[in-house]
Amino acid sequence: MNMAESKYLSATMVGAVQSDYNDKYTYSSATPDIVEVVQNKNTFYLKGLSAGITIVTVNNEYADFPRKMLVIVDGTGSMQVAAEKYISTSQNVIQMEVGGDTTLLKMALVGGIEADRNGFSWTVSDSSIIEVASNSGVVKNTRRVRRSVVDNEWIEKLVAEAVITAKKVGTATITVANTNSENNTTVLVKVYPRGTFNTAGVDVYNTGVYRVEAGGEKAITLWTSSGTGSIGDVIWEVEDTAIAAVTGTGLNGVLEGFANGITYLTVKGGNLRNPFKQVVIVGDDAYVKSIKYFYINGVYKNIGIGHNLIISIDEINLQHGENTYSVVNTRPDVVEATVIGNRILLQGMSRGEAVLTVSDTVVGITNDLYIKVDESNISVDTPYYISGDTYVGVVVGGTVQFPVSLVGAPEAEKGKLIWATEDGAVAGIVANGEEARIEGKSFGQTKITVGHAKSENTKEIVVYVVKNASDLLNNVLLGSTKLHYLIRKGIRNISK
């Protein structure tokens, strides 16, 4: 590798090992000033610092012997290493039914060109559960190059496609690699019995940033990336209506620009498994060239336990390396997150949800990432999932309608949701299927739970009741889940 070049390497174990083997990796570098090593479980990020030759040793508590890697860092640049390329997808977890519709799987090689197309490989862990039309190793579908929609920031993306057919109940993985990519990615496919879902939760996506001039309009079309059937009655909305507005139905919408600025478009509700959220820039060429900004394409991510995912932080008018990013992660028990340059490396740890807050040193903004980690195995008895907001505020004596979604369930199952309030003296509820009317009874905070016999999760909602309507806007809500306690011997620690 050249100086300042980076590589991602993943370690694997061969043979029978304990289930916690991913926690047992360690490394050592013979010459740390030649190559920098950043570790996240079984993934190692190497960056060349100075010219020279060194050895990086990776070990595991359960391994019979370590693995040594010879690393050569060239200081002349004579190796002619190409620009970094990496594989990205919005389809990290796919749900299907035996005998149901096929799923079109799309993989983007960011930075890739048409010459890279033959370098893709698709490895199926269990071909008795799913069949990939490429026959595992050869991509036969069309590939094309897409570019981002920000005029001053062109990002090459080579898109490879494969069709997945469900054959029997179970789980399988598809590992997608490319000879010119710095990483590979794993897709978890869950196959349920026919008739399990009314419609599997649909995911939609688009790439890049939406730009429209003040006084102008822009038509938008979203694409479905997983799920079957219609996306249902979705809601299109813009965060800052002084900057832009939107009207939309289904997969199609129209943005209208009002004033120079940056805001967000959100599409939510219906049969969507996750909301769709993307950056909107309103302004002419001069304004666009004057701003510095960063964003994450597709802030809702699904990954499987033990799987890795690389997320790119896309930059507007920022020089490479100019900005420094950090992530606040309050649920490391659910997902581990490591920032490396303008990439975030994630690894699913346990089933659950986490919100990661990404901040920077130049622009001075934050972006939230919403991560859902799925079990790597399916449960036929609990195929559905309850989604919705986590916090809601209401005034004493007032009411608010609060919806959730039982994703993938038929109408008959939605009426079987069970709502409960932890403290009925603070907030009362009158539930009707996927929606409940919440009444503020007294000042304070409590929790509402929503469950279902066939849901893999129980949804928890924090309800805060305030005295005046203005308090809903002026107060800041702090939520905390304590995961670990340090107790001295002989001391009793009681926590509620």
CORBEL-V664039 format. One record per backbone hydrogen bond with DSSP energy under -1.0 kcal/mol. CO is the residue of the C=O (numbers start at 1). NH is the residue of the N-H. If there is no record, write none. Layout:
[[CO NH] [CO NH]]
This chain:
[[1 74] [2 5] [5 48] [7 46] [9 44] [18 21] [20 23] [21 24] [24 61] [26 59] [28 57] [31 34] [31 35] [34 49] [34 50] [36 47] [38 45] [40 43] [42 11] [43 40] [44 9] [45 38] [46 7] [47 36] [48 4] [52 73] [54 71] [55 30] [56 69] [57 28] [58 67] [59 26] [60 63] [67 58] [69 56] [71 54] [73 52] [74 3] [77 80] [85 182] [86 110] [88 108] [92 188] [94 190] [96 192] [97 100] [103 164] [105 162] [107 160] [108 88] [109 112] [109 158] [110 86] [113 116] [114 117] [116 119] [117 120] [119 179] [121 177] [123 175] [126 129] [126 130] [129 167] [129 168] [131 165] [132 135] [134 138] [144 159] [146 157] [150 153] [156 111] [157 146] [158 109] [160 107] [162 105] [163 133] [164 103] [165 131] [170 191] [172 189] [173 125] [174 187] [175 123] [176 185] [177 121] [178 181] [185 176] [187 174] [188 94] [189 172] [190 96] [191 170] [192 98] [193 196] [202 273] [203 225] [205 223] [210 281] [212 283] [213 216] [216 257] [218 255] [220 253] [223 205] [226 203] [231 271] [232 234] [235 268] [237 266] [240 243] [240 244] [243 258] [243 259] [245 256] [247 254] [249 252] [251 222] [252 249] [253 220] [254 247] [255 218] [256 245] [257 215] [261 282] [263 280] [264 239] [265 278] [266 237] [267 276] [268 235] [269 272] [271 202] [276 267] [278 265] [279 210] [280 263] [281 212] [282 261] [284 288] [285 289] [293 316] [295 314] [299 370] [301 372] [303 374] [304 307] [307 348] [309 346] [311 344] [314 295] [316 293] [319 322] [326 359] [328 357] [331 334] [331 335] [334 349] [334 350] [336 347] [338 345] [340 343] [342 313] [343 340] [344 311] [345 338] [346 309] [347 336] [348 306] [352 373] [354 371] [356 369] [357 328] [358 367] [359 326] [367 358] [369 356] [370 301] [371 354] [372 303] [373 352] [374 305] [379 382] [384 456] [385 407] [387 405] [390 462] [392 464] [394 466] [395 398] [398 440] [400 438] [402 436] [405 387] [405 407] [406 409] [408 198] [410 413] [410 414] [413 416] [414 417] [418 451] [420 449] [423 426] [423 427] [426 441] [426 442] [428 439] [430 437] [432 435] [434 404] [435 432] [436 402] [437 430] [438 400] [439 428] [440 397] [444 465] [446 463] [447 422] [448 461] [449 420] [450 459] [451 418] [452 455] [454 384] [459 450] [461 448] [462 392] [463 446] [464 394] [465 444] [466 396] [468 471] [469 472] [470 474] [471 475] [488 491]]
